[in-house]
Amino acid sequence: MHLEIVMGQSLREAMLERKKSPGVCPYLTHHSPKARKRSQLDAKLHWNAVTADYLTKSFARAWNDSHA
C-alpha cells in the first residue's frame, strides 16, 4: 500500500535518519524485546515490530512514572 503524508522538516529528518540506521526490522517504529514470548510473536508481523497498543502503553507508563 502506498501512503502519502505531508510532513514537516523535523519529521522528515527523523524518517530519513531512521532509514539510514542499521536494523533488523523493516518497520519505522520497532522495539527489540528483552524476551520473546510466543503470544507476543504471534501478535506481530515481525518479531521487532510493535503491537498496536505498544506506544499507548509505553506513554501511559512514562506518564505515571513521571508523577511518582
CORFENRA-V563536 format. One record per backbone hydrogen bond with DSSP energy under -1.0 kcal/mol. CO is the residue of the C=O (numbers start at 1). NH is the residue of the N-H. E is the energy in kcal/mol with one decimal. If there is no record, write none. Layout:
co=CO nh=NH e=E
co=CO nh=NH e=E
This chain:
co=8 nh=12 e=-2.3
co=9 nh=13 e=-2.5
co=10 nh=14 e=-2.1
co=11 nh=15 e=-2.5
co=12 nh=16 e=-2.4
co=13 nh=17 e=-2.4
co=14 nh=18 e=-2.2
co=15 nh=19 e=-1.9
co=16 nh=20 e=-1.2
co=17 nh=21 e=-1.4
co=37 nh=41 e=-2.5
co=38 nh=42 e=-2.5
co=41 nh=44 e=-1.3
co=46 nh=49 e=-1.3
co=48 nh=31 e=-2.9
co=51 nh=54 e=-1.6
co=53 nh=57 e=-2.6
co=54 nh=58 e=-2.6
co=55 nh=59 e=-2.5
co=56 nh=60 e=-2.4
co=57 nh=61 e=-2.3
co=58 nh=62 e=-2.4
co=59 nh=63 e=-2.7
co=60 nh=64 e=-2.6
co=61 nh=65 e=-2.4
co=62 nh=66 e=-1.9
co=65 nh=68 e=-1.2
